Amino acid sequence: MTDSGGIIDEAVQPQEVETACGARVLLLPDTPRAMYRDELIYFCMPECKKTYETDPYNSCLAGRLLMNR
């Protein structure tokens, strides 16, 4: 990213993404994530991702799984 003078801005702001439960979080290197049907899904907490991995039908993605989306 550059400013109007052509100087590189090294303080790039993190992107905001929507999580599986609908929350909005800043996308950071340690943001929990997983693939679901060729789509990268983000989670608001590591515990949410762990629930999805161990018991997907009781996770925040249960609605999608049950609707087969």
Gaussian input, Z-matrix of N, CA and C with variables (Angstrom, degrees):
# hf/3-21g

backbone

0 1
 N
 C     1     B1
 C     2     B2     1     A1
 N     3     B3     2     A2     1     D1
 C     4     B4     3     A3     2     D2
 C     5     B5     4     A4     3     D3
 N     6     B6     5     A5     4     D4
 C     7     B7     6     A6     5     D5
 C     8     B8     7     A7     6     D6
 N     9     B9     8     A8     7     D7
 C    10    B10     9     A9     8     D8
 C    11    B11    10    A10     9     D9
 N    12    B12    11    A11    10    D10
 C    13    B13    12    A12    11    D11
 C    14    B14    13    A13    12    D12
 N    15    B15    14    A14    13    D13
 C    16    B16    15    A15    14    D14
 C    17    B17    16    A16    15    D15
 N    18    B18    17    A17    16    D16
 C    19    B19    18    A18    17    D17
 C    20    B20    19    A19    18    D18
 N    21    B21    20    A20    19    D19
 C    22    B22    21    A21    20    D20
 C    23    B23    22    A22    21    D21
 N    24    B24    23    A23    22    D22
 C    25    B25    24    A24    23    D23
 C    26    B26    25    A25    24    D24
 N    27    B27    26    A26    25    D25
 C    28    B28    27    A27    26    D26
 C    29    B29    28    A28    27    D27
 N    30    B30    29    A29    28    D28
 C    31    B31    30    A30    29    D29
 C    32    B32    31    A31    30    D30
 N    33    B33    32    A32    31    D31
 C    34    B34    33    A33    32    D32
 C    35    B35    34    A34    33    D33
 N    36    B36    35    A35    34    D34
 C    37    B37    36    A36    35    D35
 C    38    B38    37    A37    36    D36
 N    39    B39    38    A38    37    D37
 C    40    B40    39    A39    38    D38
 C    41    B41    40    A40    39    D39
 N    42    B42    41    A41    40    D40
 C    43    B43    42    A42    41    D41
 C    44    B44    43    A43    42    D42
 N    45    B45    44    A44    43    D43
 C    46    B46    45    A45    44    D44
 C    47    B47    46    A46    45    D45
 N    48    B48    47    A47    46    D46
 C    49    B49    48    A48    47    D47
 C    50    B50    49    A49    48    D48
 N    51    B51    50    A50    49    D49
 C    52    B52    51    A51    50    D50
 C    53    B53    52    A52    51    D51
 N    54    B54    53    A53    52    D52
 C    55    B55    54    A54    53    D53
 C    56    B56    55    A55    54    D54
 N    57    B57    56    A56    55    D55
 C    58    B58    57    A57    56    D56
 C    59    B59    58    A58    57    D57
 N    60    B60    59    A59    58    D58
 C    61    B61    60    A60    59    D59
 C    62    B62    61    A61    60    D60
 N    63    B63    62    A62    61    D61
 C    64    B64    63    A63    62    D62
 C    65    B65    64    A64    63    D63
 N    66    B66    65    A65    64    D64
 C    67    B67    66    A66    65    D65
 C    68    B68    67    A67    66    D66
 N    69    B69    68    A68    67    D67
 C    70    B70    69    A69    68    D68
 C    71    B71    70    A70    69    D69
 N    72    B72    71    A71    70    D70
 C    73    B73    72    A72    71    D71
 C    74    B74    73    A73    72    D72
 N    75    B75    74    A74    73    D73
 C    76    B76    75    A75    74    D74
 C    77    B77    76    A76    75    D75
 N    78    B78    77    A77    76    D76
 C    79    B79    78    A78    77    D77
 C    80    B80    79    A79    78    D78
 N    81    B81    80    A80    79    D79
 C    82    B82    81    A81    80    D80
 C    83    B83    82    A82    81    D81
 N    84    B84    83    A83    82    D82
 C    85    B85    84    A84    83    D83
 C    86    B86    85    A85    84    D84
 N    87    B87    86    A86    85    D85
 C    88    B88    87    A87    86    D86
 C    89    B89    88    A88    87    D87
 N    90    B90    89    A89    88    D88
 C    91    B91    90    A90    89    D89
 C    92    B92    91    A91    90    D90
 N    93    B93    92    A92    91    D91
 C    94    B94    93    A93    92    D92
 C    95    B95    94    A94    93    D93
 N    96    B96    95    A95    94    D94
 C    97    B97    96    A96    95    D95
 C    98    B98    97    A97    96    D96
 N    99    B99    98    A98    97    D97
 C   100   B100    99    A99    98    D98
 C   101   B101   100   A100    99    D99
 N   102   B102   101   A101   100   D100
 C   103   B103   102   A102   101   D101
 C   104   B104   103   A103   102   D102
 N   105   B105   104   A104   103   D103
 C   106   B106   105   A105   104   D104
 C   107   B107   106   A106   105   D105
 N   108   B108   107   A107   106   D106
 C   109   B109   108   A108   107   D107
 C   110   B110   109   A109   108   D108
 N   111   B111   110   A110   109   D109
 C   112   B112   111   A111   110   D110
 C   113   B113   112   A112   111   D111
 N   114   B114   113   A113   112   D112
 C   115   B115   114   A114   113   D113
 C   116   B116   115   A115   114   D114
 N   117   B117   116   A116   115   D115
 C   118   B118   117   A117   116   D116
 C   119   B119   118   A118   117   D117
 N   120   B120   119   A119   118   D118
 C   121   B121   120   A120   119   D119
 C   122   B122   121   A121   120   D120
 N   123   B123   122   A122   121   D121
 C   124   B124   123   A123   122   D122
 C   125   B125   124   A124   123   D123
 N   126   B126   125   A125   124   D124
 C   127   B127   126   A126   125   D125
 C   128   B128   127   A127   126   D126
 N   129   B129   128   A128   127   D127
 C   130   B130   129   A129   128   D128
 C   131   B131   130   A130   129   D129
 N   132   B132   131   A131   130   D130
 C   133   B133   132   A132   131   D131
 C   134   B134   133   A133   132   D132
 N   135   B135   134   A134   133   D133
 C   136   B136   135   A135   134   D134
 C   137   B137   136   A136   135   D135
 N   138   B138   137   A137   136   D136
 C   139   B139   138   A138   137   D137
 C   140   B140   139   A139   138   D138
 N   141   B141   140   A140   139   D139
 C   142   B142   141   A141   140   D140
 C   143   B143   142   A142   141   D141
 N   144   B144   143   A143   142   D142
 C   145   B145   144   A144   143   D143
 C   146   B146   145   A145   144   D144
 N   147   B147   146   A146   145   D145
 C   148   B148   147   A147   146   D146
 C   149   B149   148   A148   147   D147
 N   150   B150   149   A149   148   D148
 C   151   B151   150   A150   149   D149
 C   152   B152   151   A151   150   D150
 N   153   B153   152   A152   151   D151
 C   154   B154   153   A153   152   D152
 C   155   B155   154   A154   153   D153
 N   156   B156   155   A155   154   D154
 C   157   B157   156   A156   155   D155
 C   158   B158   157   A157   156   D156
 N   159   B159   158   A158   157   D157
 C   160   B160   159   A159   158   D158
 C   161   B161   160   A160   159   D159
 N   162   B162   161   A161   160   D160
 C   163   B163   162   A162   161   D161
 C   164   B164   163   A163   162   D162
 N   165   B165   164   A164   163   D163
 C   166   B166   165   A165   164   D164
 C   167   B167   166   A166   165   D165
 N   168   B168   167   A167   166   D166
 C   169   B169   168   A168   167   D167
 C   170   B170   169   A169   168   D168
 N   171   B171   170   A170   169   D169
 C   172   B172   171   A171   170   D170
 C   173   B173   172   A172   171   D171
 N   174   B174   173   A173   172   D172
 C   175   B175   174   A174   173   D173
 C   176   B176   175   A175   174   D174
 N   177   B177   176   A176   175   D175
 C   178   B178   177   A177   176   D176
 C   179   B179   178   A178   177   D177
 N   180   B180   179   A179   178   D178
 C   181   B181   180   A180   179   D179
 C   182   B182   181   A181   180   D180
 N   183   B183   182   A182   181   D181
 C   184   B184   183   A183   182   D182
 C   185   B185   184   A184   183   D183
 N   186   B186   185   A185   184   D184
 C   187   B187   186   A186   185   D185
 C   188   B188   187   A187   186   D186
 N   189   B189   188   A188   187   D187
 C   190   B190   189   A189   188   D188
 C   191   B191   190   A190   189   D189
 N   192   B192   191   A191   190   D190
 C   193   B193   192   A192   191   D191
 C   194   B194   193   A193   192   D192
 N   195   B195   194   A194   193   D193
 C   196   B196   195   A195   194   D194
 C   197   B197   196   A196   195   D195
 N   198   B198   197   A197   196   D196
 C   199   B199   198   A198   197   D197
 C   200   B200   199   A199   198   D198
 N   201   B201   200   A200   199   D199
 C   202   B202   201   A201   200   D200
 C   203   B203   202   A202   201   D201
 N   204   B204   203   A203   202   D202
 C   205   B205   204   A204   203   D203
 C   206   B206   205   A205   204   D204

   B1=1.4478
   B2=1.5300
   B3=1.3246
   B4=1.4563
   B5=1.5166
   B6=1.3421
   B7=1.4589
   B8=1.5174
   B9=1.3146
   B10=1.4656
   B11=1.5217
   B12=1.3289
   B13=1.4564
   B14=1.5189
   B15=1.3316
   B16=1.4526
   B17=1.5236
   B18=1.3161
   B19=1.4622
   B20=1.5234
   B21=1.3307
   B22=1.4552
   B23=1.5257
   B24=1.3361
   B25=1.4584
   B26=1.5244
   B27=1.3280
   B28=1.4581
   B29=1.5235
   B30=1.3140
   B31=1.4621
   B32=1.5285
   B33=1.3271
   B34=1.4555
   B35=1.5364
   B36=1.3106
   B37=1.4565
   B38=1.5263
   B39=1.3498
   B40=1.4687
   B41=1.5218
   B42=1.3023
   B43=1.4648
   B44=1.5267
   B45=1.3100
   B46=1.4576
   B47=1.5276
   B48=1.3450
   B49=1.4582
   B50=1.5259
   B51=1.3310
   B52=1.4611
   B53=1.5236
   B54=1.3156
   B55=1.4554
   B56=1.5315
   B57=1.3142
   B58=1.4624
   B59=1.5237
   B60=1.3321
   B61=1.4686
   B62=1.5272
   B63=1.3278
   B64=1.4531
   B65=1.5109
   B66=1.3232
   B67=1.4712
   B68=1.5237
   B69=1.3154
   B70=1.4640
   B71=1.5198
   B72=1.3480
   B73=1.4644
   B74=1.5167
   B75=1.3279
   B76=1.4552
   B77=1.5228
   B78=1.3172
   B79=1.4536
   B80=1.5221
   B81=1.3213
   B82=1.4515
   B83=1.5223
   B84=1.3216
   B85=1.4673
   B86=1.5283
   B87=1.3318
   B88=1.4675
   B89=1.5305
   B90=1.3385
   B91=1.4603
   B92=1.5261
   B93=1.3421
   B94=1.4610
   B95=1.5293
   B96=1.3396
   B97=1.4572
   B98=1.5243
   B99=1.3232
   B100=1.4614
   B101=1.5275
   B102=1.3125
   B103=1.4581
   B104=1.5249
   B105=1.3229
   B106=1.4602
   B107=1.5117
   B108=1.3396
   B109=1.4705
   B110=1.5229
   B111=1.2943
   B112=1.4716
   B113=1.5243
   B114=1.3098
   B115=1.4669
   B116=1.5267
   B117=1.3110
   B118=1.4577
   B119=1.5196
   B120=1.3273
   B121=1.4639
   B122=1.5223
   B123=1.3181
   B124=1.4621
   B125=1.5276
   B126=1.3207
   B127=1.4586
   B128=1.5215
   B129=1.3387
   B130=1.4573
   B131=1.5242
   B132=1.3351
   B133=1.4677
   B134=1.5284
   B135=1.3353
   B136=1.4677
   B137=1.5376
   B138=1.3244
   B139=1.4566
   B140=1.5259
   B141=1.3273
   B142=1.4682
   B143=1.5272
   B144=1.3126
   B145=1.4603
   B146=1.5233
   B147=1.3286
   B148=1.4646
   B149=1.5312
   B150=1.3220
   B151=1.4654
   B152=1.5218
   B153=1.3267
   B154=1.4628
   B155=1.5281
   B156=1.3201
   B157=1.4615
   B158=1.5339
   B159=1.3340
   B160=1.4574
   B161=1.5234
   B162=1.3321
   B163=1.4659
   B164=1.5327
   B165=1.3329
   B166=1.4689
   B167=1.5276
   B168=1.3138
   B169=1.4645
   B170=1.5281
   B171=1.3174
   B172=1.4638
   B173=1.5262
   B174=1.3069
   B175=1.4658
   B176=1.5226
   B177=1.3163
   B178=1.4689
   B179=1.5317
   B180=1.3364
   B181=1.4674
   B182=1.5238
   B183=1.3211
   B184=1.4615
   B185=1.5358
   B186=1.3142
   B187=1.4634
   B188=1.5209
   B189=1.3009
   B190=1.4702
   B191=1.5200
   B192=1.3302
   B193=1.4588
   B194=1.5251
   B195=1.3281
   B196=1.4529
   B197=1.5324
   B198=1.3259
   B199=1.4677
   B200=1.5173
   B201=1.3554
   B202=1.4666
   B203=1.5288
   B204=1.3498
   B205=1.4675
   B206=1.4962
   A1=107.53
   A2=116.87
   A3=119.89
   A4=109.60
   A5=114.75
   A6=118.27
   A7=107.84
   A8=118.13
   A9=121.18
   A10=112.67
   A11=117.43
   A12=120.62
   A13=113.13
   A14=117.04
   A15=120.81
   A16=113.71
   A17=117.48
   A18=121.28
   A19=108.80
   A20=117.01
   A21=121.64
   A22=110.02
   A23=115.22
   A24=122.10
   A25=107.88
   A26=116.84
   A27=120.62
   A28=112.54
   A29=118.42
   A30=121.79
   A31=109.57
   A32=116.76
   A33=121.33
   A34=108.48
   A35=115.83
   A36=121.41
   A37=110.30
   A38=117.42
   A39=120.34
   A40=110.81
   A41=115.97
   A42=122.85
   A43=109.64
   A44=117.13
   A45=121.74
   A46=108.02
   A47=116.55
   A48=121.36
   A49=109.48
   A50=115.50
   A51=121.25
   A52=109.10
   A53=116.55
   A54=121.48
   A55=110.16
   A56=115.49
   A57=121.46
   A58=112.35
   A59=117.07
   A60=120.76
   A61=112.48
   A62=117.76
   A63=121.09
   A64=115.03
   A65=117.14
   A66=120.22
   A67=109.41
   A68=116.68
   A69=122.38
   A70=107.50
   A71=116.52
   A72=121.66
   A73=109.10
   A74=115.63
   A75=120.10
   A76=108.31
   A77=116.11
   A78=121.91
   A79=108.88
   A80=115.43
   A81=123.22
   A82=108.45
   A83=118.76
   A84=120.01
   A85=113.35
   A86=118.16
   A87=120.37
   A88=113.83
   A89=118.07
   A90=120.46
   A91=108.50
   A92=118.20
   A93=120.20
   A94=110.87
   A95=116.20
   A96=121.03
   A97=110.04
   A98=114.98
   A99=121.58
   A100=108.09
   A101=116.25
   A102=120.74
   A103=108.97
   A104=116.02
   A105=122.66
   A106=107.16
   A107=116.08
   A108=121.52
   A109=112.23
   A110=116.61
   A111=123.81
   A112=113.46
   A113=117.54
   A114=122.27
   A115=108.60
   A116=116.34
   A117=120.94
   A118=108.40
   A119=116.07
   A120=122.70
   A121=108.12
   A122=116.80
   A123=122.46
   A124=109.40
   A125=115.58
   A126=122.39
   A127=108.67
   A128=116.30
   A129=119.93
   A130=112.30
   A131=116.84
   A132=120.38
   A133=109.75
   A134=117.63
   A135=120.21
   A136=112.02
   A137=117.62
   A138=121.01
   A139=111.78
   A140=117.08
   A141=121.26
   A142=110.31
   A143=116.48
   A144=120.19
   A145=110.29
   A146=116.35
   A147=120.11
   A148=110.52
   A149=117.35
   A150=120.78
   A151=110.16
   A152=117.40
   A153=121.16
   A154=110.56
   A155=117.67
   A156=121.34
   A157=112.36
   A158=117.50
   A159=120.02
   A160=113.69
   A161=117.66
   A162=121.51
   A163=109.12
   A164=116.91
   A165=120.08
   A166=114.95
   A167=118.22
   A168=120.32
   A169=113.36
   A170=117.42
   A171=121.76
   A172=110.76
   A173=116.52
   A174=121.43
   A175=109.93
   A176=115.13
   A177=120.02
   A178=111.86
   A179=118.23
   A180=121.43
   A181=112.28
   A182=118.04
   A183=121.46
   A184=112.33
   A185=117.11
   A186=120.22
   A187=112.45
   A188=116.85
   A189=120.70
   A190=111.28
   A191=116.03
   A192=120.22
   A193=110.80
   A194=116.75
   A195=120.93
   A196=112.28
   A197=116.38
   A198=120.57
   A199=111.43
   A200=116.05
   A201=122.35
   A202=111.77
   A203=116.54
   A204=120.76
   A205=109.78
   D1=139.71
   D2=178.95
   D3=-124.69
   D4=154.27
   D5=174.02
   D6=-88.40
   D7=-176.43
   D8=-175.72
   D9=-65.38
   D10=-16.59
   D11=178.33
   D12=-91.29
   D13=2.71
   D14=178.75
   D15=83.27
   D16=9.43
   D17=179.94
   D18=-88.05
   D19=136.12
   D20=-178.93
   D21=-70.46
   D22=129.42
   D23=177.75
   D24=-94.42
   D25=109.16
   D26=-177.07
   D27=-82.53
   D28=-7.80
   D29=-179.93
   D30=-95.83
   D31=63.67
   D32=-179.70
   D33=-72.07
   D34=131.94
   D35=-178.25
   D36=-76.34
   D37=138.16
   D38=176.58
   D39=-62.19
   D40=147.94
   D41=178.46
   D42=-80.45
   D43=144.36
   D44=175.94
   D45=-93.57
   D46=133.45
   D47=-179.61
   D48=-128.14
   D49=160.19
   D50=177.03
   D51=-93.84
   D52=136.72
   D53=-179.84
   D54=-90.07
   D55=173.29
   D56=-179.98
   D57=-58.20
   D58=-31.88
   D59=-179.06
   D60=-88.78
   D61=-2.41
   D62=178.65
   D63=98.28
   D64=-2.09
   D65=177.01
   D66=-72.62
   D67=163.08
   D68=175.77
   D69=-113.58
   D70=128.30
   D71=179.76
   D72=-134.26
   D73=158.84
   D74=173.92
   D75=-78.14
   D76=132.26
   D77=179.35
   D78=-78.29
   D79=110.71
   D80=-179.96
   D81=-120.35
   D82=165.45
   D83=-179.84
   D84=-56.38
   D85=-30.08
   D86=-178.41
   D87=-99.12
   D88=12.78
   D89=176.23
   D90=-64.74
   D91=125.03
   D92=-179.64
   D93=-62.27
   D94=138.64
   D95=-177.86
   D96=-153.20
   D97=158.98
   D98=177.47
   D99=-155.44
   D100=159.52
   D101=175.82
   D102=-90.64
   D103=137.71
   D104=174.62
   D105=-139.10
   D106=112.40
   D107=179.79
   D108=49.65
   D109=53.72
   D110=178.32
   D111=63.97
   D112=18.38
   D113=178.05
   D114=-121.35
   D115=134.27
   D116=176.74
   D117=-81.06
   D118=119.72
   D119=-178.30
   D120=-108.21
   D121=135.62
   D122=178.27
   D123=-104.71
   D124=149.58
   D125=178.52
   D126=-120.96
   D127=150.47
   D128=-178.41
   D129=-78.15
   D130=-25.09
   D131=-179.23
   D132=-143.85
   D133=152.14
   D134=176.62
   D135=-57.44
   D136=-33.16
   D137=179.35
   D138=-62.55
   D139=-36.04
   D140=178.59
   D141=-65.96
   D142=-41.86
   D143=177.91
   D144=-64.96
   D145=-41.88
   D146=179.83
   D147=-62.27
   D148=-42.09
   D149=177.03
   D150=-60.79
   D151=-44.56
   D152=177.97
   D153=-59.00
   D154=-43.22
   D155=-177.44
   D156=-70.47
   D157=-33.59
   D158=-176.35
   D159=-94.99
   D160=-30.22
   D161=-176.51
   D162=-150.17
   D163=71.46
   D164=-172.26
   D165=-56.67
   D166=-31.42
   D167=-178.09
   D168=-77.22
   D169=-4.30
   D170=172.34
   D171=-117.05
   D172=20.14
   D173=-179.54
   D174=-104.11
   D175=178.92
   D176=179.34
   D177=-69.00
   D178=-11.28
   D179=175.88
   D180=-94.51
   D181=4.59
   D182=-176.19
   D183=-55.50
   D184=-41.49
   D185=178.95
   D186=-58.35
   D187=-45.91
   D188=177.47
   D189=-63.63
   D190=-43.15
   D191=-178.39
   D192=-63.90
   D193=-43.85
   D194=-178.30
   D195=-70.00
   D196=-29.94
   D197=177.98
   D198=-87.35
   D199=-1.71
   D200=179.52
   D201=58.70
   D202=42.43
   D203=178.75
   D204=-104.41

